[in-house]
Amino acid sequence: MTIPKKSDPLTSEEMTEAAEVFFPLFNIVHSRMPDGATTEDCLKVMESVAKLGHKNRADRAAKEKELSFGFNQNKKDDA
């Protein structure tokens, strides 16, 4: 089997895999949206929530790295 090019259409298996990740996240945001919110509104909010989630992840990683010293350091950090 050849590796598909970046511009090749997605297969139904790839779409299914992506949908299994996307729709639970969409439903989390959609369930918190006010009544009458459109799908477009929800997608815009999802983008903002995702940015905040990535920021929170980076902040946690920075804090954990800050707290790692001496015997608490991960061996990966030494390399």
N, C-alpha and C positions, 0 to 999 in steps of 0.2 A: 504494500500500500504506500502510495506517495503522500508526502506531507502537502496539505493544501496551501496554496499561496494566500497571502493576506487579502487579495481582492476576490478570491473564490467565494461563491455563495456558501452560507452556513448550511450544514446538513440538518435534518430533522432531529438527530440525536444531539447536536450542539445547541440547537434552539431549546430543546427540552431541558438540557442541563442548565442553560442560562435562565430559563423560566423558573426552574426549581430554586434558584438563588434569588431571582428578582422578586417574584410575587410575594413570598413571605415578608420581605422588607417593605414592599409597597403596601401590603395589608397593615403592617404596623403603623405606618404613617397615615394611611387612609382612615383607619379606625379612630384616629385622634383629630381628624379634620372636622370642621363644623358642617352641619347639614347644608346642602346646596353647593358644596365645593365641587369643582369639576375635576376630572382626571388630570387636566393640564395644571390646575392649581396644586394638586397632590404631587405631581412630578417636580414642580418647581420647589416645593417644600422639601421633597426627598433630596434634592440637590444640596440644599442648605443644611439639612440634617447630616448628610454624608460628609460634607466639609467639616462640620463640627465634630463628627465622630472621628475623622482622621486627625483633627487637631488634638482631641482628647487622647487618642492613641499615642501621638507623638509626645504629648506632655507626660503621659505615664511612663513612656520609655525613657525620656530624659530624667525623670525623677528617680526611676530605678537605677539608671546609670550613675546618677549623682550619689545614690546611697550605697553603691557597690565600692568597697574599699577593702584593702587587706585580704583576709580570708573570705570575705563576702563576694569578691570579684568572680565573675564567670571566666573560665579558662579561655573562652572565645575572645574576650576583650583584650587578652594579653597579646594576641597575634597582630 
